[in-house]
């Protein structure tokens, strides 16, 4: 899986169990909260754990990088 040009840890590599998903999800929520404080205009949110797909799971450091990329992503619109 690749996003924003970097290789992310796949869900299979994480050995996902329900307990592991819950643990990772809690970390993701904290990451989103921290990055929303750092980048208040980004308004990044996270799906509920019930709707969070297995393919969305990645190592926390990869998720943080992903969230920062989302928060700092900009589109240049020329007149």
C-alpha positions in Angstrom: 0.0 0.0 0.0 1.4 3.4 -1.0 0.1 6.9 -0.1 1.7 10.2 -0.6 4.8 8.5 -2.1 5.7 6.5 1.1 5.3 2.8 1.9 2.9 2.0 4.7 2.8 -1.0 6.9 0.0 -3.2 5.6 -2.8 -4.6 7.8 -1.5 -8.1 7.2 1.9 -7.1 8.6 0.3 -5.8 11.8 -1.3 -9.2 12.6 -4.7 -7.6 13.3 -6.9 -9.1 16.1 -9.9 -7.2 17.5 -7.8 -6.2 20.5 -5.0 -4.9 18.3 -7.5 -3.0 16.2 -8.9 -1.3 19.3 -5.3 -0.5 20.6 -4.3 1.0 17.2 -7.6 2.9 16.9 -7.1 4.5 20.3 -3.6 5.6 19.1 -5.1 7.0 15.9 -7.7 9.0 17.7 -4.9 10.6 19.8 -2.8 11.3 16.7 -5.8 13.0 15.0 -6.5 15.1 18.2 -2.8 16.1 18.5 -2.5 17.1 14.8 -5.8 19.0 14.9 -4.2 21.1 17.7 -1.1 21.5 15.6 -3.0 22.3 12.4 -6.4 23.7 13.6 -7.6 24.6 10.1 -7.2 21.1 8.9 -10.4 19.7 10.6 -9.3 16.1 10.2 -11.6 13.5 11.6 -11.5 9.8 12.0 -14.2 7.2 11.2 -15.7 5.2 14.1 -14.0 2.0 14.9 -17.1 0.1 13.7 -16.7 1.6 10.2 -12.9 1.7 10.1 -11.9 -0.8 7.4 -9.1 -3.3 7.9 -7.1 -1.8 5.0 -7.0 1.5 6.9 -4.9 0.1 9.7 -1.2 0.8 9.6 1.7 1.4 12.0 1.0 4.4 14.3 4.0 6.2 12.9 2.7 5.7 9.4 -0.7 6.9 10.4 0.8 10.1 12.0 2.7 10.8 8.8 -0.5 10.2 6.8 -2.5 12.6 9.0 0.2 15.3 8.8 0.2 14.9 5.0 -3.5 15.4 5.0 -3.3 18.4 7.4 -0.6 20.1 5.3 -1.9 19.2 1.9 -2.9 22.1 -0.2 -4.3 22.6 -3.7 -3.2 25.6 -5.8 -6.0 27.1 -7.8 -5.0 29.5 -10.5 -7.4 32.1 -11.7 
